[in-house]
Amino acid sequence: MEITLNGQVRNLVKSPVSVHDFVASLDIGEAPVLVELNGEAVLTREFSERIISDGDVIEVIRMVAGG
């Protein structure tokens, strides 16, 4: 399955995959993230229900605090 993540094309071996499992596979730690799937914001409570399909465009933004 081919998707676009943050502007870069990637191939996923596992299909279907939920947004939750996909984000967990990114190994970005426990920091909260914002996810957009095909231009639509995905609420955190929907991560387990939303399924990523071939050709989807995903933006994942990791929230970090700083000062």
C-alpha positions in Angstrom: 0.0 0.0 0.0 1.4 3.4 -1.0 0.6 6.5 1.1 2.1 10.0 1.3 3.3 11.0 4.8 4.3 14.6 5.3 4.9 15.1 1.6 7.0 11.9 1.1 5.7 8.7 -0.6 6.0 5.6 1.6 5.1 2.0 1.1 3.3 0.2 4.0 3.5 -3.5 4.2 0.7 -3.9 6.7 -2.8 -3.3 5.4 -5.3 -2.3 6.6 -3.9 -0.2 9.4 -5.6 2.2 11.8 -4.3 5.7 12.4 -3.5 4.6 15.9 -1.3 1.7 14.8 0.3 3.8 12.0 1.3 6.6 14.5 2.6 4.0 16.9 4.8 2.6 14.1 6.4 5.9 13.5 8.4 5.6 16.8 8.0 9.3 17.7 7.6 8.7 21.4 4.8 9.6 23.6 4.4 13.3 22.6 0.9 14.2 21.5 0.4 14.4 17.7 -2.0 16.1 15.3 -3.1 14.0 12.4 -4.7 15.0 9.1 -6.0 12.3 6.8 -6.7 13.5 3.2 -7.1 17.1 4.4 -9.4 16.3 7.3 -8.3 16.5 11.0 -8.6 13.2 12.9 -9.5 13.5 16.5 -7.4 11.5 18.9 -10.5 9.5 20.0 -11.0 8.4 16.4 -7.4 7.1 15.9 -8.4 3.5 16.5 -11.5 3.7 14.2 -10.0 5.5 11.2 -8.4 3.2 8.6 -5.6 4.3 6.3 -6.1 3.2 2.6 -4.0 3.0 -0.4 -3.2 6.5 -1.8 -4.1 8.4 1.4 -2.3 11.6 2.2 -1.3 11.9 5.9 0.2 14.7 7.8 1.5 14.0 11.3 2.6 16.9 13.4 4.3 16.2 16.7 3.5 18.7 19.4 6.5 19.8 21.6 6.8 22.5 24.2 9.6 24.8 24.4 10.6 28.1 25.7 
